[in-house]
Amino acid sequence: MSMFAFVKGRAALLTPILFSFILTLTQPFERLYGAENDLLDQIIKLDEQRREQMKTCRFEFNRSFRIGAKNMYEMKGNSWEQENGKTLSLYHEVVYPKGFQPGDPVNERISVHYFDGERFFSFRAPTDKYPAPDRLDSKDFYLTGEYFANLSRRSKKRAFERGRFPLPVLPIPGYDYDVPLRDFFKHNSPTKITERTLESGDRVVHCELAGDFPNTGDYMNYKNWELAVDFNLSKGGALIGYEGTIYLQPKLPTVHMSCVVLNLEQYGKGIWLQQEFETRAYELYEQNKGEEFVYHTAVTSVSLNEKLPTPVDSFDFPAGSVVYESLDDRTGKTIYHIWGKSKPEKTFEDEQALLKELGLAE
């Protein structure tokens, strides 16, 4: 994810292929010369200025989701905030029941993510049961599956999406969250940079890039990618659109994605942000285009470098939550906690031990 989470019965392949991008590309950085290098340096400098003014920020936004020509879902009242390197986000999500077919009813839930620099907390609850009670019954928590709690810790291999940054990001594995452009271009040199002037007089920088996926077991289905992205140099270097394609191994679909920014707003000195934008994705099966997934986002409120009403300094699972903690990305080793007040109350090395505690196993 990067910033999408498409779930659909027959499109199970779409989610891991499109949005499970936790990867760092290792292409050498080649310095560009002349006008192209100047343009790239300006884009990078403007990106760094934007980040300087967004160390403390809060976004409120609405989002709609459409599959194909119909099946429109509204997800209103989302938020994302950052302070002192910590982030907290709350998303309204649509969940497709098992065996879902277009037109079937869907479930709605609240998804909360908190990142404190070293740990990533994820908590999900049905919309009508959020906020959750201060104390939940652990056995019911486990059996009903209505709630879900997960804890991850930073590792050399694991990158965090930091709670799904609400503005457009580059849809390239390893960079499909809010990565500084200096880091992105360091590992992914543009193959072509051009400049054009819009009718409004705005200067737009167009970058074309391409890359291969390293031959690792984690990404054995991936082959290579290409991306064309536009930045508005006259409006703070803001990203205003992209088109990208990810090519997979033979007999697997090609994935195409795009973004169009419909409106830019100025929120700080020289800081222009995407107030309204649309992202799209679809698969190509032997050149036959599958149904298109469309997300429309409208930012309703922005606060930059202002004191937040509630500091982003902590997050806690409800007591009684059964928390899954992944210890090893390679082996999938997991331990289980019954949560207490701000920390585990009991910890179990395997699920069988947890089941015994819950009275569900001998």
Secondary structure as a PSIPRED ss2 file (coil, helix, strand):
# PSIPRED VFORMAT (PSIPRED V4.0)

   1 M C   1.000  0.000  0.000
   2 S C   1.000  0.000  0.000
   3 M C   1.000  0.000  0.000
   4 F C   1.000  0.000  0.000
   5 A C   1.000  0.000  0.000
   6 F C   1.000  0.000  0.000
   7 V C   1.000  0.000  0.000
   8 K C   1.000  0.000  0.000
   9 G H   0.000  1.000  0.000
  10 R H   0.000  1.000  0.000
  11 A H   0.000  1.000  0.000
  12 A C   1.000  0.000  0.000
  13 L C   1.000  0.000  0.000
  14 L H   0.000  1.000  0.000
  15 T H   0.000  1.000  0.000
  16 P H   0.000  1.000  0.000
  17 I H   0.000  1.000  0.000
  18 L H   0.000  1.000  0.000
  19 F H   0.000  1.000  0.000
  20 S C   1.000  0.000  0.000
  21 F C   1.000  0.000  0.000
  22 I C   1.000  0.000  0.000
  23 L C   1.000  0.000  0.000
  24 T C   1.000  0.000  0.000
  25 L C   1.000  0.000  0.000
  26 T C   1.000  0.000  0.000
  27 Q C   1.000  0.000  0.000
  28 P C   1.000  0.000  0.000
  29 F C   1.000  0.000  0.000
  30 E C   1.000  0.000  0.000
  31 R C   1.000  0.000  0.000
  32 L C   1.000  0.000  0.000
  33 Y C   1.000  0.000  0.000
  34 G H   0.000  1.000  0.000
  35 A H   0.000  1.000  0.000
  36 E H   0.000  1.000  0.000
  37 N H   0.000  1.000  0.000
  38 D H   0.000  1.000  0.000
  39 L H   0.000  1.000  0.000
  40 L H   0.000  1.000  0.000
  41 D H   0.000  1.000  0.000
  42 Q H   0.000  1.000  0.000
  43 I H   0.000  1.000  0.000
  44 I H   0.000  1.000  0.000
  45 K H   0.000  1.000  0.000
  46 L H   0.000  1.000  0.000
  47 D H   0.000  1.000  0.000
  48 E H   0.000  1.000  0.000
  49 Q H   0.000  1.000  0.000
  50 R H   0.000  1.000  0.000
  51 R H   0.000  1.000  0.000
  52 E H   0.000  1.000  0.000
  53 Q C   1.000  0.000  0.000
  54 M C   1.000  0.000  0.000
  55 K C   1.000  0.000  0.000
  56 T C   1.000  0.000  0.000
  57 C E   0.000  0.000  1.000
  58 R E   0.000  0.000  1.000
  59 F E   0.000  0.000  1.000
  60 E E   0.000  0.000  1.000
  61 F E   0.000  0.000  1.000
  62 N E   0.000  0.000  1.000
  63 R E   0.000  0.000  1.000
  64 S E   0.000  0.000  1.000
  65 F E   0.000  0.000  1.000
  66 R E   0.000  0.000  1.000
  67 I E   0.000  0.000  1.000
  68 G C   1.000  0.000  0.000
  69 A C   1.000  0.000  0.000
  70 K E   0.000  0.000  1.000
  71 N E   0.000  0.000  1.000
  72 M E   0.000  0.000  1.000
  73 Y E   0.000  0.000  1.000
  74 E E   0.000  0.000  1.000
  75 M E   0.000  0.000  1.000
  76 K E   0.000  0.000  1.000
  77 G E   0.000  0.000  1.000
  78 N E   0.000  0.000  1.000
  79 S E   0.000  0.000  1.000
  80 W E   0.000  0.000  1.000
  81 E E   0.000  0.000  1.000
  82 Q E   0.000  0.000  1.000
  83 E E   0.000  0.000  1.000
  84 N C   1.000  0.000  0.000
  85 G C   1.000  0.000  0.000
  86 K E   0.000  0.000  1.000
  87 T E   0.000  0.000  1.000
  88 L E   0.000  0.000  1.000
  89 S E   0.000  0.000  1.000
  90 L E   0.000  0.000  1.000
  91 Y E   0.000  0.000  1.000
  92 H E   0.000  0.000  1.000
  93 E E   0.000  0.000  1.000
  94 V E   0.000  0.000  1.000
  95 V E   0.000  0.000  1.000
  96 Y C   1.000  0.000  0.000
  97 P C   1.000  0.000  0.000
  98 K C   1.000  0.000  0.000
  99 G C   1.000  0.000  0.000
 100 F C   1.000  0.000  0.000
 101 Q C   1.000  0.000  0.000
 102 P C   1.000  0.000  0.000
 103 G C   1.000  0.000  0.000
 104 D C   1.000  0.000  0.000
 105 P C   1.000  0.000  0.000
 106 V C   1.000  0.000  0.000
 107 N E   0.000  0.000  1.000
 108 E E   0.000  0.000  1.000
 109 R E   0.000  0.000  1.000
 110 I E   0.000  0.000  1.000
 111 S E   0.000  0.000  1.000
 112 V E   0.000  0.000  1.000
 113 H E   0.000  0.000  1.000
 114 Y E   0.000  0.000  1.000
 115 F E   0.000  0.000  1.000
 116 D C   1.000  0.000  0.000
 117 G C   1.000  0.000  0.000
 118 E C   1.000  0.000  0.000
 119 R E   0.000  0.000  1.000
 120 F E   0.000  0.000  1.000
 121 F E   0.000  0.000  1.000
 122 S E   0.000  0.000  1.000
 123 F E   0.000  0.000  1.000
 124 R E   0.000  0.000  1.000
 125 A E   0.000  0.000  1.000
 126 P E   0.000  0.000  1.000
 127 T H   0.000  1.000  0.000
 128 D H   0.000  1.000  0.000
 129 K H   0.000  1.000  0.000
 130 Y C   1.000  0.000  0.000
 131 P C   1.000  0.000  0.000
 132 A C   1.000  0.000  0.000
 133 P C   1.000  0.000  0.000
 134 D C   1.000  0.000  0.000
 135 R E   0.000  0.000  1.000
 136 L C   1.000  0.000  0.000
 137 D C   1.000  0.000  0.000
 138 S H   0.000  1.000  0.000
 139 K H   0.000  1.000  0.000
 140 D H   0.000  1.000  0.000
 141 F H   0.000  1.000  0.000
 142 Y H   0.000  1.000  0.000
 143 L H   0.000  1.000  0.000
 144 T H   0.000  1.000  0.000
 145 G C   1.000  0.000  0.000
 146 E C   1.000  0.000  0.000
 147 Y C   1.000  0.000  0.000
 148 F E   0.000  0.000  1.000
 149 A E   0.000  0.000  1.000
 150 N E   0.000  0.000  1.000
 151 L E   0.000  0.000  1.000
 152 S E   0.000  0.000  1.000
 153 R E   0.000  0.000  1.000
 154 R C   1.000  0.000  0.000
 155 S C   1.000  0.000  0.000
 156 K C   1.000  0.000  0.000
 157 K C   1.000  0.000  0.000
 158 R C   1.000  0.000  0.000
 159 A C   1.000  0.000  0.000
 160 F C   1.000  0.000  0.000
 161 E C   1.000  0.000  0.000
 162 R C   1.000  0.000  0.000
 163 G C   1.000  0.000  0.000
 164 R C   1.000  0.000  0.000
 165 F C   1.000  0.000  0.000
 166 P C   1.000  0.000  0.000
 167 L C   1.000  0.000  0.000
 168 P C   1.000  0.000  0.000
 169 V C   1.000  0.000  0.000
 170 L C   1.000  0.000  0.000
 171 P C   1.000  0.000  0.000
 172 I C   1.000  0.000  0.000
 173 P C   1.000  0.000  0.000
 174 G C   1.000  0.000  0.000
 175 Y C   1.000  0.000  0.000
 176 D C   1.000  0.000  0.000
 177 Y C   1.000  0.000  0.000
 178 D C   1.000  0.000  0.000
 179 V C   1.000  0.000  0.000
 180 P C   1.000  0.000  0.000
 181 L H   0.000  1.000  0.000
 182 R H   0.000  1.000  0.000
 183 D H   0.000  1.000  0.000
 184 F H   0.000  1.000  0.000
 185 F H   0.000  1.000  0.000
 186 K H   0.000  1.000  0.000
 187 H H   0.000  1.000  0.000
 188 N C   1.000  0.000  0.000
 189 S C   1.000  0.000  0.000
 190 P C   1.000  0.000  0.000
 191 T C   1.000  0.000  0.000
 192 K E   0.000  0.000  1.000
 193 I E   0.000  0.000  1.000
 194 T E   0.000  0.000  1.000
 195 E E   0.000  0.000  1.000
 196 R E   0.000  0.000  1.000
 197 T E   0.000  0.000  1.000
 198 L C   1.000  0.000  0.000
 199 E C   1.000  0.000  0.000
 200 S C   1.000  0.000  0.000
 201 G C   1.000  0.000  0.000
 202 D C   1.000  0.000  0.000
 203 R E   0.000  0.000  1.000
 204 V E   0.000  0.000  1.000
 205 V E   0.000  0.000  1.000
 206 H E   0.000  0.000  1.000
 207 C E   0.000  0.000  1.000
 208 E E   0.000  0.000  1.000
 209 L E   0.000  0.000  1.000
 210 A E   0.000  0.000  1.000
 211 G E   0.000  0.000  1.000
 212 D E   0.000  0.000  1.000
 213 F C   1.000  0.000  0.000
 214 P C   1.000  0.000  0.000
 215 N C   1.000  0.000  0.000
 216 T C   1.000  0.000  0.000
 217 G H   0.000  1.000  0.000
 218 D H   0.000  1.000  0.000
 219 Y H   0.000  1.000  0.000
 220 M C   1.000  0.000  0.000
 221 N C   1.000  0.000  0.000
 222 Y E   0.000  0.000  1.000
 223 K E   0.000  0.000  1.000
 224 N E   0.000  0.000  1.000
 225 W E   0.000  0.000  1.000
 226 E E   0.000  0.000  1.000
 227 L E   0.000  0.000  1.000
 228 A E   0.000  0.000  1.000
 229 V E   0.000  0.000  1.000
 230 D E   0.000  0.000  1.000
 231 F E   0.000  0.000  1.000
 232 N E   0.000  0.000  1.000
 233 L C   1.000  0.000  0.000
 234 S C   1.000  0.000  0.000
 235 K C   1.000  0.000  0.000
 236 G C   1.000  0.000  0.000
 237 G C   1.000  0.000  0.000
 238 A E   0.000  0.000  1.000
 239 L E   0.000  0.000  1.000
 240 I E   0.000  0.000  1.000
 241 G E   0.000  0.000  1.000
 242 Y E   0.000  0.000  1.000
 243 E E   0.000  0.000  1.000
 244 G E   0.000  0.000  1.000
 245 T E   0.000  0.000  1.000
 246 I E   0.000  0.000  1.000
 247 Y E   0.000  0.000  1.000
 248 L E   0.000  0.000  1.000
 249 Q C   1.000  0.000  0.000
 250 P C   1.000  0.000  0.000
 251 K C   1.000  0.000  0.000
 252 L C   1.000  0.000  0.000
 253 P C   1.000  0.000  0.000
 254 T E   0.000  0.000  1.000
 255 V E   0.000  0.000  1.000
 256 H E   0.000  0.000  1.000
 257 M E   0.000  0.000  1.000
 258 S E   0.000  0.000  1.000
 259 C E   0.000  0.000  1.000
 260 V E   0.000  0.000  1.000
 261 V E   0.000  0.000  1.000
 262 L E   0.000  0.000  1.000
 263 N E   0.000  0.000  1.000
 264 L E   0.000  0.000  1.000
 265 E E   0.000  0.000  1.000
 266 Q E   0.000  0.000  1.000
 267 Y E   0.000  0.000  1.000
 268 G E   0.000  0.000  1.000
 269 K C   1.000  0.000  0.000
 270 G C   1.000  0.000  0.000
 271 I E   0.000  0.000  1.000
 272 W E   0.000  0.000  1.000
 273 L E   0.000  0.000  1.000
 274 Q E   0.000  0.000  1.000
 275 Q E   0.000  0.000  1.000
 276 E E   0.000  0.000  1.000
 277 F E   0.000  0.000  1.000
 278 E E   0.000  0.000  1.000
 279 T E   0.000  0.000  1.000
 280 R E   0.000  0.000  1.000
 281 A E   0.000  0.000  1.000
 282 Y E   0.000  0.000  1.000
 283 E E   0.000  0.000  1.000
 284 L E   0.000  0.000  1.000
 285 Y E   0.000  0.000  1.000
 286 E C   1.000  0.000  0.000
 287 Q C   1.000  0.000  0.000
 288 N E   0.000  0.000  1.000
 289 K E   0.000  0.000  1.000
 290 G C   1.000  0.000  0.000
 291 E C   1.000  0.000  0.000
 292 E C   1.000  0.000  0.000
 293 F E   0.000  0.000  1.000
 294 V E   0.000  0.000  1.000
 295 Y E   0.000  0.000  1.000
 296 H E   0.000  0.000  1.000
 297 T E   0.000  0.000  1.000
 298 A E   0.000  0.000  1.000
 299 V E   0.000  0.000  1.000
 300 T E   0.000  0.000  1.000
 301 S E   0.000  0.000  1.000
 302 V E   0.000  0.000  1.000
 303 S E   0.000  0.000  1.000
 304 L E   0.000  0.000  1.000
 305 N C   1.000  0.000  0.000
 306 E C   1.000  0.000  0.000
 307 K C   1.000  0.000  0.000
 308 L C   1.000  0.000  0.000
 309 P C   1.000  0.000  0.000
 310 T C   1.000  0.000  0.000
 311 P C   1.000  0.000  0.000
 312 V C   1.000  0.000  0.000
 313 D C   1.000  0.000  0.000
 314 S C   1.000  0.000  0.000
 315 F C   1.000  0.000  0.000
 316 D C   1.000  0.000  0.000
 317 F C   1.000  0.000  0.000
 318 P C   1.000  0.000  0.000
 319 A E   0.000  0.000  1.000
 320 G C   1.000  0.000  0.000
 321 S C   1.000  0.000  0.000
 322 V E   0.000  0.000  1.000
 323 V E   0.000  0.000  1.000
 324 Y E   0.000  0.000  1.000
 325 E E   0.000  0.000  1.000
 326 S E   0.000  0.000  1.000
 327 L C   1.000  0.000  0.000
 328 D C   1.000  0.000  0.000
 329 D C   1.000  0.000  0.000
 330 R C   1.000  0.000  0.000
 331 T C   1.000  0.000  0.000
 332 G C   1.000  0.000  0.000
 333 K C   1.000  0.000  0.000
 334 T E   0.000  0.000  1.000
 335 I E   0.000  0.000  1.000
 336 Y E   0.000  0.000  1.000
 337 H E   0.000  0.000  1.000
 338 I E   0.000  0.000  1.000
 339 W E   0.000  0.000  1.000
 340 G C   1.000  0.000  0.000
 341 K C   1.000  0.000  0.000
 342 S C   1.000  0.000  0.000
 343 K C   1.000  0.000  0.000
 344 P E   0.000  0.000  1.000
 345 E E   0.000  0.000  1.000
 346 K E   0.000  0.000  1.000
 347 T E   0.000  0.000  1.000
 348 F E   0.000  0.000  1.000
 349 E C   1.000  0.000  0.000
 350 D C   1.000  0.000  0.000
 351 E H   0.000  1.000  0.000
 352 Q H   0.000  1.000  0.000
 353 A H   0.000  1.000  0.000
 354 L H   0.000  1.000  0.000
 355 L H   0.000  1.000  0.000
 356 K H   0.000  1.000  0.000
 357 E H   0.000  1.000  0.000
 358 L C   1.000  0.000  0.000
 359 G C   1.000  0.000  0.000
 360 L C   1.000  0.000  0.000
 361 A C   1.000  0.000  0.000
 362 E C   1.000  0.000  0.000
